[in-house]
Amino acid sequence: MIQNEHQYKVTQNKLKDLEQALTELFQIKNNLHPRQFSSRKNGLQITIDSLKQEIEEYVWCLETRADTD
């Protein structure tokens, strides 16, 4: 779970890197065995989804805190 602004920025950067890696994976798809492509894609997508969820939760917490102030 993201707990501060620094972790938020690091997570955003990691998300950006993983999304770029997914884009690059699709560019080399034809050079990989279908199972290899699928496992790499699924691994990246699971991690991307997890980081997006963490970011959403952190932003929601910030907004909730701001609403109560």
N, C-alpha and C positions, 0 to 999 in steps of 0.2 A: 504494500500500500504506500502510495506517495504521501509523504508527511510534510514536505516543505517546498518552497519555490525552486530550490536547487535540484531536488529530486524530480520535480515536475519538468524542468528544462532538460535534464539528462534523459528522462523517459521520452520526451518529445523527440529528441535527437536520435535515440535508439529506434523509435518507431519509424522515423524518416529513413534511417539506414536499412531497416528490415523491409520497408516498402520498396526501396530501391533494389534490394537484393531479389525481391519477388519479381519485379519488372525484368531484371537481368536474367532470372531463371527462365522466364517465358521466352526470352530471346534465344536461349540455347536449348529449348525444349526438344528440338529435333535431334540434338546430339546426345541425348540421354535415353536410357532404357525407360520405358513407361513407368515401371515401378519406382525407379530412382527419382524420376521427375515428380511423381505423385507424392512420395514420402517427403521429399524436400519441400514441395509446395505446401503440403499439409502442416509440416512442422513450422514453416514460416507463418502460415496463416493463423495457426493456433496462438503463436507468440504475439503476432500483430493484434489479434482480437483481444488478447489478455491485456496488452499495454493500452489499447484504446479504452477498455473497461476501467482500468486504473485511472487514466486521465479523466474520464467522465466522472468517476466517483470523487476525485480530488476537486474538480471544478464545481461539482454539485455541493460539496462540503463548503467551499469558499462562498458560493452564492447563498447557501443556507445561513452561514454565519453572517454574511452581509445583510441579509434580510432581517435578522434578529437584532441587529445593532441599532 
